[in-house]
Amino acid sequence: MCAVKMRADEVDIDAPLVGRLVARRFPEWASLPVRRLASSGTENAMFRLGTDLVVRLPRHPGAVADVAHEQRWLPRLGALLPVATPEPVGFGEPDEDFPWPWSVYRWLDGHNPVAGAVAEPERLAEELGACVSALRRLDPQDGPPAHRGVPLTTRDAPTRAALEQLAGRIDTDTVTSLWEQALRAPDHAGSPAWLHGDLSPGNVLVAGGRLSAVIDFGCAGTGDPAVDLIVAWNLLPATARDIFREAVGAGEAEWARGRGWALSISLIQLPYYWHTNPALAENSLHVIAEILAEAG
């Protein structure tokens, strides 16, 4: 399991606690074994419940709203996408042992792909593109605004702050120039569209060389869907990038914004997780290297 430093407001969650919560809320599952799952995620703790279920609990107050968000929107979105998504089957209420709501989902088979070691990148690019395209075609009416569906310029201050912290660790002069290029890309001119918001390797599952599921819809909402292009740099190799872009139908301006989102997310994550979450830090360095290589 990746060693992830606990935040000051993060609660300690272990298998005995989850077993007690499940037994009180869902006595029909009380006899099922509980096992913590290895994860590099920072928002939720995951526990396998028996063979067919998984329990997902927020680690800190900032992740609590995602519980109700997924409970509401996943049944609507998941049924219309060409890939499996988490299926909520239980809602746990706060009690004396745990202060926040939590969820039980159907177990989804598969494993997280590793950037730089994708078995069939061209196929994965096509399937990810089909998933993103299907999400964009969904009716955005009444969809919640996505906090990552906003203009890229809203990321300027925290991105530049991260660049200052990374001086001497990466080529900040070149990366700053690339970030400023991304800021000059035209804003999204169309109507808001559905987006996942966090298409990172940890939220993609593959099985048998195929895309088997997309998970963690806590960031899903409507807005500029360019943020979903980040998977082109955080997971796919350069040889498969154009396949993904064609499948999504991204034009020059949107592609530039997507690259900017990938760069901004990685720059902000890197100093924050450099010593506490090696998997996220390593992927952030990978993204920056891919974008630098692309720029020549």
PECOR-V662121 format. One record per helix or strand of 2 or more residues. SS is the DSSP state (H for helix, E for strand). FROM is the first residue (numbers start at 0). TO is the last residue. If there is no record, write none. Layout:
SS | FROM | TO
SS | FROM | TO
This chain:
H | 14 | 24
H | 26 | 28
E | 33 | 35
E | 43 | 48
E | 52 | 57
H | 60 | 62
H | 64 | 77
E | 87 | 91
E | 101 | 105
H | 120 | 136
H | 151 | 164
H | 171 | 182
E | 192 | 194
H | 200 | 202
E | 203 | 206
E | 209 | 213
E | 220 | 222
H | 224 | 233
H | 237 | 247
H | 251 | 272
H | 277 | 294
